[in-house]
Amino acid sequence: MGVDQSLLTKIASSLRIARGSIGPAEAGAADRIAAADQAAETNSILSRAAKLYGTRPTGEEDTPPTGFDPAAAALFEALVEGAFLVAHADGEFDDDERAAFEQVVLAATDRHVDAGQVAALLHDLDASYMEDGADRRIQFVARTVPKPEQQHEVLRVAALIGHISGGVSDVERATMEKLAEGFGLDRSAVERAIAAARAAVG
């Protein structure tokens, strides 16, 4: 596919920065996320959730390490899965697209999440997608992300990552609209996310 590296850099940079139009992250599961980074108003929900996800226990550890927050981990996984579902919407997710997807996620999270964790997460998402299908996974993401600020972030992440393959196609937009419907948001939320992503990547 020959992905433009400067485009990937723009996407990752945009993903690191909070959406200015919505305001600071809400409290709740976000309490731990905000505590992880004092500059919560400038760092995106994705990057803050990733910082806590990076402390996720691996291997046979019995006790979660200090700082691990299951709610933040679930949020990070849902943010990535939303983009994953949009990337799969056209029925194609080849090795080049997967590599670009992984590269953007790693860069967007300032490598608080390592390559092995991202690869393992994508493997799990592949398995869930094959077993459940797109619609059930969309419902799962919708149930996992209850807060409006976080729901808008799912759409924003999906729209930005959609630009890896040249912009959000009609079928990808339809998947975003299903996500928005699951969240109880109207289609204008999708249009705003796509327009903001288009502006961010030029």
N, C-alpha and C positions, 0 to 999 in steps of 0.2 A: 504493500500500500504506500510505502514511502511517506510516513507522517512527517510533517514540518515541525522540527524541534522548537522553533520559535513560537509556533502555535501552542505546543504543549506547555511551554514555559508560561505563556500568557494565561492559559487555562488554570494551571497550578497556582499561579500568583493570585488570580481572582478567587480561587477556592479558599485561599488562606485568609482572606479579608472578609470581615462581617458585612452582611448586607446593610448598607446605610439607610435604606428606605423603611426598614421595619423597626430598628432601634435595638437596644441591648437585649441579650438573651434573657428569657424569663427564668424565674426561680423554679424550684422543684427538683427534678432530676438534674436540672441545670445548676443547682446549688454547688454540686461537686465539680461540675465543669468550670464554673466561674472561679471556684477556689483554686483550681489548677492553674489559672492564669489571671493575674491581677489586671491585665489589659483586656478584659473580656469584651469591651465594646469595640475593640479593633481587630480581634481575632475571631475567625468564623467558628460556628458551632462545630463544623467538621473538624477543624484543627484542634479545638479544645477537647472534643470527645476522643480524638485520636491520641491525645497526650495521655489520657487515662486508659484507653484501650491498650496502649503500648505496655502497660504494666500487667496485662492479662497473664494469668499463670499458664505455663507451658509444660508439657511432659507429664510427669507423675507427681507434681507438687500437690500436697494435701491442703496446704493453707495458702489462700490468696495473698499475694504480696501487699505490703502497705501501699495505699493509694489506689488499689484496684476497685473499680465501681461497676458492678454488673449492669446498672441502668445506663451508664455512659457507654459501656461496651455494646449493649443492645442498640443504643442510638447510633453509634458509629456503624455497626453492621447494617442497620436499616438505611442509613444515608448511602452507603456503598451499594446496597442491594437495589435501591431505587434507580440509581444510575445504571447498574448492571441490567435491570429489566428493560430500561429504555435502549441500552446498547444492543440487546437481543431482539428488539421489537421487529427488526427487518429480517429476522431469520438468519443473519450472518454475524458471526463474532469470531473472526479468524485469528490466527496467531499474531499477526501484526497489530490488530485492534486490541487484543488482550494485552500484549506487551505495552502498548501505548497507554491503555487503561491503568495498568499496574504502575507505570512510570509516573503518571499524573497523580495517582493516589499517594504514592510515596513522597513526591515533591510537595504536594498540597498539605501533607501532614508533617512537614519538616523532618521526616524520617523518625518520628516518635513511634511509628509502626514500621517494623522491618519487612524486608522483601519476602521472607519466609511466611510471616503472618498474613501479608496481602495475598500471596499465592495460595495459602491454606484456606483463607476466607473465600476466594474465588472458586476454589475446588468445591467447598461446601455449598456455595451458591449454585454452582453448576448442577450438583447432585439434587438439591432441593427443586431447582427449576425443572429438571428432567422428571422428577417424581410427582411434583404437584401441578406443574403448568403455570403459565404466566398469571392467569386470573387469581389463582389461590395465593400466589406469592405477593401479588399486589394487595390482596386483602390482609395478608400477614403484615406487610409494611405499614399499611393504614392503621392496624391495631397497635402496632409497636410504637408509633409516633403520635402521641395524643395532643401535643401542644402546637398551636398555630405557628409560632416562630420556627419550631423544628420542622413542621410540615412544609413551610415555605422554603426552608433550607434543603429539604429533599428535592423539591422541584428545581431549585437553583443549581444544585450539584448535578442533577440529571441533565439540565439544559446545557451547562458548561461542558460536561463530558460528551454530550451529544455532538459538540463541535469538533471532536477528534476526527470524526468521519465526514466533516464538511458542513455541519449544521444539522439542526433538528428536522428530520424528514416528517412527512405526513403520518406515517405509521408510528414513528417515535413520539410525535405530538399526541397521537391517540392514546398511547400508553401513559403519557404524562397526565392526560385528561382523566384516565381511569384512576390514577393515583390521587389526583385532586378530588375526584368524586368520592373516593374512599375516605379522604380526610374531611369531607364536608365543605370543601372550598369550591368556588365557582371557576369557570374556565378562564376568567380574566387573570387568575393567579398564574395559570400556565403561560398566558400571553406575556405577562410581566416578566416571568422568569426567562422566557426565550428572548424577549427584547433586551433584557439586561445582559444576558450572555452574549448576544450578538454585538452589543456595544462594547463589552469587555474585551472581546477578542478582535474587534475591529473588522 
